[in-house]
């Protein structure tokens, strides 16, 4: 992992053996995987030698886009640990599963479709799951938050009710955007750009 100073173009630090890294939205922390073991590390970017979180075994860990927390769990365990860097940890009574934060960092969306309010851990909404009990299938889904809908991979949900509105016949989506008039969802895939009408 190379850490660069964008302002002056200099290489600040190189950390090994880390790979598959992603930073939060404010550039405070980075989450990395140790390739040999699949274990995870969270490092503070202002001092990359300081490990904020580490596990010796493969686990599921996500960092908040707002740079103030993370959530983690061990596969097969019956709970998820939410950790705010300033105010401590909360054990969430949900089985370990893939999850992701909303962009505002105030909720976690679980693979089962359950939406957990943070930091308290209450559930405010459940997105409609498929026959296998999953609202999304990928461990790190591609998401888009529209004005009144949410796209998770190829599934479109009503953001207020959690109802599944549509399943787009696309695979391998890598990004989404909404047209300026709010009427067209642009979906970037390996095959190019696809466009779908989202409102009438």
N, C-alpha and C positions, 0 to 999 in steps of 0.2 A: 504494500500500500504506500503510494507516494502522496505526500501532502504538500501542495503548492500554495504559495502566496500569490493570489491573483493580482494584487495591486502592483507588485514589482516583478512578477514572473519568476521568482526564485523558488527552488526546491527547499522546503522547510524541514522535512523529515521523511524517512523511509522506514516502514515497519514491516517486518516479516515474522513468521509466515502467515500473513493474513490475505484473504481474498474475498470476493463477492461482497463488497462493502456498499453501504448506502448511508447518506448523511440525512439529518433532519432538515427541515425547511429553513432553519435560521443559521445553520452552520456551526452549531454548538457541539454536537455529538455525532459520532459515526458508529454504525453497527456493522461488524465484520464476522465472517466465518473463518475458522481455522480449518483449512482444507483436509488435513490428515485425519482429524477427528470429527468434523462436523460441529464442533462446539462453537459457541458464540461469544463475542466480546463487544462491549460498548466502551469507546474511548472518548475522552474530552479533547476536542480539536485544539483548544488553547494550550493543552499539555498532553500530547498523544501518548506519553509514557504512563499516564495515569489511567488505569483501567477502572471504569465506573461499575461495570458488571462483567462477570465471567462465569461460564459453566464448563465443566469438563466433559459433558455428554451432549449429544445433539438435542436441541430443544427448539421451541417456537418462540421467537422474540421479535417484537416490533417496537420501533421508537416513534415518539410523538413528532408530528411535523412541526410543532411549536417549540420543540427543544426543551420541554420541562419534565418529561416522564418517559417510561417504557412499560411494556407489559410482557410477561414471559410465563412459560409453562413447560413442563416435561411431558412428552407424549405418554398417554395412558393415565395421567394424573387427573384427579377430580376437581382441580381448581386452577385458577389463573392468578398470578401475582401482578398487581398494578403498583408501580413505584414512581412516586413524584420525587424528584431530586431534592426538593426543599422540605416537603412535609411528611415523608415516610411512605410506608407500604400498606396496601389493602389487599386482602385475599378475596377474590371474586368467586362466588359459588357457581362456577360453570366449568364443565369438563374441558380439559386442554384440547385445543383445536386451532386451525389457522384463523387469523384475525387481522384486522387493520383499523387504523384510526381514521376518523373523519378529518378533513383538512383543518378544522378548528381545534382539534385535539381534545374535545370535550366528550367524545363518545368512542367506544370500540364497537366494531361490527364483527360478530363471530360468524364462522362458516355455517352454523346452524340457522343463521338469520337473526339471532338475538342481538339487540342493540343495548349496550351497557352504558349508562350515564356515569361519568367520572367527575369527582373521585369516589363518590359514595358507593357505586356498584349496583344501583337499582336498574331495572329494565324498563325502558320507555316504549319500546316498539319491537316488533319481530317481523322481519322480511319473510315473505312467503318462500318456503323451501320446496325443493323438488321431491320426487318419490323416494330418493335416497336420504332425505332429511337435510339437504344442503342448499343454502342460498347461493353459494358459489363453490367452484371445485378447486381452483388453483390456490396454492399456499400464499402467493403474492399476486392477487388479482389486479388487473388493470381497471381503474375506476374513473368515473366522471360524476360530478355533482352538479346537476342542472338546477333551474329555479324551483321546480316542483317534482323532479324525478331524479333517480340515481341509477347509473349504469354500472353494473359489476360484471366484468368480462362481456358476455353477450346478453345479459339479462337486464331488463329495464323495470325498475320498481317505482311505485308511487312513494315519494319521500315522507308523506304524512301518514299513510295507512300501512305501508309495507307490502301492499298488493303487487303481485307480479303483473305488469302491464303487457310485456312482450318479451319474446326471445328472438333476438336478431339472428338471422341465418348467416352468421359470419364466424370464423374461427381465427384464432391467433391475433386478436386485436392488440395493438401496441399503443394506441392513443385515441383520444376523443376530443372533439371541440364542438361548440354549438355555433351555428351561423348567427350573424349580427341581428337578424330579425327573429331569432329564436325558433325558427320553424324546421330547421334541418340539423340533424346530428351527423357530423362528419366522423367516420371511423377509419383510422389508419390501420391497414393490415399488411402482411408480407406481400400481398397481391396488388397493393395500391390503395387508393382512397375510395371508400364507399360512402354514399350519402343516403340517409333515411329520414323520412318525414316524421316529425315527432308531435306535431299539433295540426289541427285543422281550423 
